[in-house]
């Protein structure tokens, strides 16, 4: 019997709110216990004391603080070096820049046979010093994954060690059957979120940070609110922009029409509360929330950015210029002008696209092959 492959999956921060849609969790679900021994670890954060640990899974929470994670991160490096030497990993799977950068340095000493860095978005290597480090530290042990072809194009274009031979796209996917089993009914979801019983609710899911573009969505809704008095807007998510958005809602006189629902565990449970799904992000690696909207059989509209454009076109959604309130207003107006029957058909078309193009088993297979394979990668796949 072949020896199990020992894998460390390292993520930057533990987030209890999105356990079922988390990319790392989706990968873990596809790694059979008879072939892989996996330790799932987090640099920062930990679950609540009363949280139930997943059965049969080893988890490590390093609980480094902000000071530990800044500068040269010498304390972090020393602890990870000792941990990895003790465990003897065959493969490390690293999510986001901090984890990847740490192991670019550490693996010069550890010499783990395969290091896989997953990039979830753009901009991580925009700084010259980060590109210089990558060019100096990337060697034949490294492979890289972009969560969309657009992210791969970004990495390769930097010309600092990411190449078509060591970098591929594994497009984010959704466990559709699981997501549908968790979804509340329309009435249940609206009640749980405290939303009104109105004919049409435009919904969005995402962290309340500037790059997610929620300010533009509120302004666009304000522009058409008088023409569609039966419509409301609801945004699920928390973050530093909450107070600014609440002030904008009040300034626009939209109290009772715009609902800031806060952070909700497994936000995809509530997607059926909406009739239209909007994603106004200025930048995304892929836009998993957009897939969650499709899973709710909703018509979708979103920013015309490289990572989201093929998803929206494939699903028959509407696109608008990122950060352009007038363009977003136009598409919101068109969506609200559709009949209920038209919206239902658009939602079914988006759902069929999701089933066809973002199959979770294909996603998991690609990660299994990447973890187990020794052959050189010869290009991107979506």
Residue pairs with C-beta under 8 A, 6 or more apart in sequence:
2 35
4 34
4 35
4 36
4 37
5 35
5 36
5 37
5 90
5 91
5 371
5 372
6 36
6 37
6 38
6 39
6 87
6 88
6 89
6 90
6 91
7 31
7 36
7 37
7 38
7 39
7 89
7 90
7 91
7 92
7 93
7 371
8 38
8 39
8 41
8 84
8 87
8 89
8 91
8 92
8 93
9 24
9 27
9 28
9 38
9 39
9 40
9 41
9 92
9 93
9 95
10 41
10 42
10 43
10 92
10 93
10 94
10 95
10 99
10 103
11 24
11 40
11 41
11 42
11 43
11 95
11 96
11 99
12 42
12 43
12 44
12 95
12 96
12 98
12 99
13 42
13 43
13 44
13 45
14 42
14 44
14 45
14 46
14 47
14 61
15 22
15 45
16 47
16 48
16 51
16 265
17 263
17 264
17 265
17 266
17 267
18 265
18 266
18 267
19 25
19 265
19 266
20 175
20 178
20 179
20 182
20 266
20 268
21 174
21 179
21 266
21 267
21 268
21 288
21 292
23 95
23 118
23 120
23 147
23 172
23 288
24 40
24 95
26 173
26 175
26 360
26 363
26 364
27 93
27 364
27 367
28 38
28 40
28 57
29 175
29 364
30 360
30 361
30 363
30 364
30 365
30 367
30 368
31 38
31 364
31 367
31 368
31 371
33 56
35 368
35 372
36 371
38 57
38 58
39 58
39 59
39 60
39 87
39 89
40 57
40 58
40 59
40 60
41 59
41 60
41 61
41 62
42 59
42 60
42 61
42 62
43 62
43 64
43 69
43 76
43 98
43 99
44 62
44 63
44 64
44 65
44 69
45 61
45 63
46 61
46 63
47 53
47 61
53 59
60 83
62 76
62 79
62 80
64 75
64 76
68 75
68 76
69 76
69 98
73 102
76 102
77 102
77 105
77 106
80 102
80 103
80 106
81 106
81 109
81 110
84 92
84 106
84 110
84 112
85 110
89 112
90 112
90 113
90 114
91 112
91 113
91 114
91 115
91 116
91 371
92 103
92 107
92 112
92 114
92 115
92 116
93 116
93 118
93 367
93 371
94 100
94 102
94 103
94 115
94 116
94 117
94 118
95 118
95 120
96 118
96 119
96 120
96 124
97 119
97 124
97 125
97 130
99 117
100 117
100 118
100 119
101 130
101 133
103 110
103 112
103 115
103 117
104 133
104 134
104 137
104 138
104 142
105 137
107 115
107 141
108 137
111 141
112 141
113 141
114 141
114 143
114 371
115 141
115 142
115 143
116 142
116 143
116 144
116 145
116 370
116 371
117 142
117 143
117 144
117 145
118 144
118 145
118 147
119 144
119 145
119 146
119 147
119 151
119 154
119 155
119 285
120 147
120 151
120 285
120 286
121 147
121 151
121 283
121 284
121 285
121 307
122 150
122 151
122 154
122 283
122 285
123 283
124 130
125 131
125 134
125 155
125 158
125 160
131 158
131 160
132 160
134 158
134 160
134 161
134 162
135 160
135 161
137 161
138 160
138 161
138 162
138 166
142 161
142 166
143 166
143 167
143 168
143 370
143 377
144 155
144 162
144 166
144 167
144 168
145 167
145 168
145 169
145 170
145 370
146 152
146 153
146 154
146 155
146 167
146 168
146 169
146 170
146 285
146 380
147 169
147 170
147 171
147 172
147 285
147 286
147 307
148 169
148 171
148 172
148 285
148 286
148 306
148 307
148 382
149 169
149 171
149 310
149 380
149 382
150 306
150 307
151 169
151 285
151 286
151 307
152 167
152 168
152 169
152 380
153 306
155 162
155 167
156 162
156 163
156 164
156 167
164 378
164 379
164 380
165 376
165 377
165 378
166 376
166 377
167 377
167 380
168 370
168 377
168 379
168 380
168 381
169 380
169 381
169 382
170 363
170 366
170 367
170 370
170 381
171 286
171 358
171 363
171 382
172 285
172 286
172 288
172 291
172 358
172 363
173 291
173 358
173 359
173 360
173 362
173 363
174 288
174 291
174 292
174 295
174 354
174 358
174 360
175 360
176 295
176 354
176 355
176 358
176 360
179 268
179 292
179 295
180 295
182 266
182 268
182 269
183 189
183 268
183 269
183 270
183 271
183 272
183 295
183 296
184 192
184 269
184 270
184 272
184 273
185 272
186 272
186 273
189 195
189 269
189 270
189 271
189 272
189 273
190 196
190 197
190 201
190 273
192 270
192 273
193 234
193 236
193 259
193 261
193 264
193 270
193 273
194 259
194 261
195 201
195 232
195 234
195 259
195 261
195 273
196 232
196 256
198 230
198 231
198 232
199 230
199 231
199 275
200 228
200 230
200 231
200 232
200 275
200 276
200 336
201 231
201 232
201 233
201 234
201 273
201 274
201 275
201 276
202 221
202 231
202 232
202 233
202 234
202 274
202 275
202 276
202 277
202 278
202 332
202 335
202 336
203 233
203 234
203 235
203 236
203 271
203 273
203 274
203 275
203 276
203 277
203 278
203 293
203 298
204 214
204 217
204 233
204 234
204 235
204 236
204 237
204 277
204 278
204 279
204 280
204 289
205 235
205 236
205 237
205 267
205 268
205 271
205 289
205 292
205 293
206 212
206 214
206 235
206 236
206 237
206 279
206 281
206 289
207 237
207 238
207 239
208 214
208 235
208 237
208 238
208 239
208 240
208 241
208 242
208 245
208 260
209 239
209 240
209 241
210 241
210 282
211 281
211 282
211 283
212 237
212 241
212 280
212 281
212 282
213 280
213 281
213 282
213 303
213 322
213 323
214 235
214 237
214 241
214 245
214 280
215 241
215 244
215 245
215 248
216 280
216 323
216 324
216 325
216 328
217 233
217 235
217 278
217 280
217 328
218 233
218 245
218 248
218 249
218 252
218 254
218 258
219 248
219 252
219 325
220 280
220 325
220 328
220 329
220 332
221 231
221 233
221 254
221 257
221 258
221 332
222 252
222 254
223 325
223 329
224 231
224 329
224 332
224 333
224 336
225 231
225 252
225 254
225 257
227 333
228 333
228 336
231 257
231 336
232 257
232 258
232 259
233 254
233 257
233 258
233 259
234 258
234 259
234 261
234 273
234 274
235 245
235 258
235 259
235 260
235 261
236 261
236 262
236 263
236 264
236 267
236 270
237 261
237 262
237 263
237 267
238 262
238 263
242 260
242 262
245 260
246 260
249 255
249 258
249 260
252 258
261 270
264 270
267 289
267 292
268 292
268 295
268 296
271 277
271 292
271 293
271 295
271 296
271 298
272 296
274 293
274 296
274 298
275 298
275 343
276 298
276 299
276 300
276 301
276 335
276 336
276 343
277 290
277 293
277 294
277 296
277 298
277 299
277 300
277 301
278 300
278 301
278 302
278 332
279 287
279 289
279 290
279 293
279 300
279 301
279 302
279 303
279 308
280 302
280 303
280 320
280 322
280 328
281 287
281 302
281 303
281 305
281 308
281 322
282 303
282 305
282 322
282 323
283 305
283 322
284 303
284 305
284 307
284 308
285 307
286 307
286 308
286 311
287 302
287 307
287 308
287 311
290 300
290 302
290 308
290 311
290 312
291 311
291 354
291 358
293 300
293 350
294 300
294 315
294 350
294 351
294 353
294 354
295 351
295 354
296 347
297 344
297 347
297 348
297 350
297 351
298 343
298 347
298 350
299 317
299 318
299 335
299 338
299 343
299 346
299 347
299 350
300 312
300 315
300 317
300 318
300 350
301 312
301 317
301 318
301 319
301 320
301 331
301 332
301 335
302 308
302 311
302 312
302 317
302 318
302 319
302 320
303 319
303 320
303 321
303 322
303 323
304 312
304 319
304 320
304 321
304 322
305 322
309 319
311 317
312 318
312 319
313 319
314 353
314 357
315 349
315 350
315 353
315 354
316 346
316 349
316 350
316 353
317 346
317 350
318 331
318 334
318 335
319 331
320 327
320 328
320 330
320 331
321 327
321 328
335 343
338 346
366 381
370 377
